[in-house]
Amino acid sequence: MTGFGVVEALSRGGKACDWGTIRTQAGTPTPLRLKEIHDQVHLLMEKWAPDVLVMEEVFVLKQFPKAAISLGEVRGVIHLAAQEMETPIMEIRPTEVKSALTGSGRARKEQIQRAIRRILGIEGKLDSNHAADALALALTGLSRKEGFRW
């Protein structure tokens, strides 16, 4: 699963335009799953024409090499979609996202979701942690823009 979140910068804060999770069918061959992720990301980028695509910096545990390879493959097709749309990519560490939104680099998922909902005015729980992470990344990317304030 790959989360996505589209946030528009307002004079103060941001507006959540779209968010969700790209899901592929288990058991489908990897090349077809990667193509589906690429195509969905490309469609989202065509629809929203973002100024920047924000991704989480990679960190992997040595004891899970297969997960690292899968993550690299997914990141590769997302990078390709961004390149096709001539959209720059910004990478942000997970601890920076947590710190930017809550003041603590060790914040829990629930704390991040609360902060996202408050800042973006989203009512109720977000449908997935993947979408919440994507919105958190988008907000943190916005916070790097000069003059941006929550």
N, C-alpha and C positions, 0 to 999 in steps of 0.2 A: 504494500500500500504506500502511496505517495500523497502527502498532503499538499494542498495549495491554498493560498490566501491572497486576495487582491485588496489592497488598502489605498485609498486616495488621501493625499495630504490636504488638510483643510487649514485655514488660518490658525487654528489652534486644535491640535489633535488630528485624528484621522477618521475616515469613514470606511467601514467594511463594505466592499462592493460585491464580493463573491468569496466563497470558501467551500472546501469539501475535500474529498479523498478520491484519488484515482485508484481504482481497484482492477486487478486483472484476474482472470480465471485460473485457479489452482489447477495444475496438471497440464496447462498449455505450455508448449515448448518455449524456452527462454527467449529465443529471437522474436517470437510473436508477441510475447508479453512486453518486451522492450520496445517493439514497434508501437504497441498500443499506448504505452506511457509517452513515448515521443510524440505520437499523433495528438494525444489529449493535451499535452503541454503546449504544443504548437498551436492548437485551436484556441486555447486559453490566451495565449500571447497575441494571436490575431484579434481576438475579441476585445481584449483590454489594452493592448499596446503599452505595456509597462515601460517606465523609464529605466528600470533596473530589475533584474531577477535576483532575489536574495536567497542564498542557500546556507544551510548549516555547514560549518567547517567539519571535515571528516575527523572522527576519532574512532578507532577500532581497537578491539581487544585482541591480542595475539592468539588467544586460545580459540578464536572463531574466524579462521582464515576464509572459510567459504562465505560467511556473511560479508566480509570485507570485499571479496570479489563481486558478489551480487550488488552491493552498494556502489561499487565503482562502475559497474555496468549501467545502473540506473542513472547515476550522476553523469555518465558519458552521454546518454541520449538526451538528458535535460540540457547539458552544455551545447549539444548539437542543435537542439531546437532554439536556444537563445542565440546561437551564432547565425542560424538561418534568418532570424528576425533582426539581426544586428543589435541585440540587446545586451548591454554589459551585465556581468555577474558580480555580485558582492557576496563574499563569504564571511560569516560571523560565527564566533565560538559560542557554544551553548551557554557557557558561564556568563558571557557578555549579555546575551538575551535575558537571562534570569536576573542579572544585576540591573539592567536597564529598566525592566518592568517592575521589579519588586524591591530593588535595593540590596538583594542578596544573591550571590552567585550560586547558592545552594538551595534556592527555592524549589518547592515541590510543584508537580503538575497542576494541582488544584489552585495554588497561589498564582501561577501564571495564567490559568484560565480566568480567575477572578479579575486579575489586572486587565486582561484583554477585553473582557466583557464591560468593565467599567470605562476604560479608555475609548472603546469603540461603540459603546451604548448598545451592546448586544444583550437581549433578554434571554434568559434560560441557558441551559448547558449547550456547549458546542457538540456537534455530532461525533467528533472523533478527536483523539489526542493528536493525530497527524495534522488535521486542519487547524487545531489550536496552535500547534508548533509553527505551522506555516504563517499564521496571522501574527504570532509573536515575532518571528523573523522579519516579516514585512514592517511591523511597527518599529523594530529596532533599526532596521535599515533606514526608515524615515527619520529616526532620531539622529542619524548621522548627518542629515542635511542641515546646512547652515540656516539658523533662524527657526528651526522646527521646535515646537514646544507641545507637550501633552495637552 
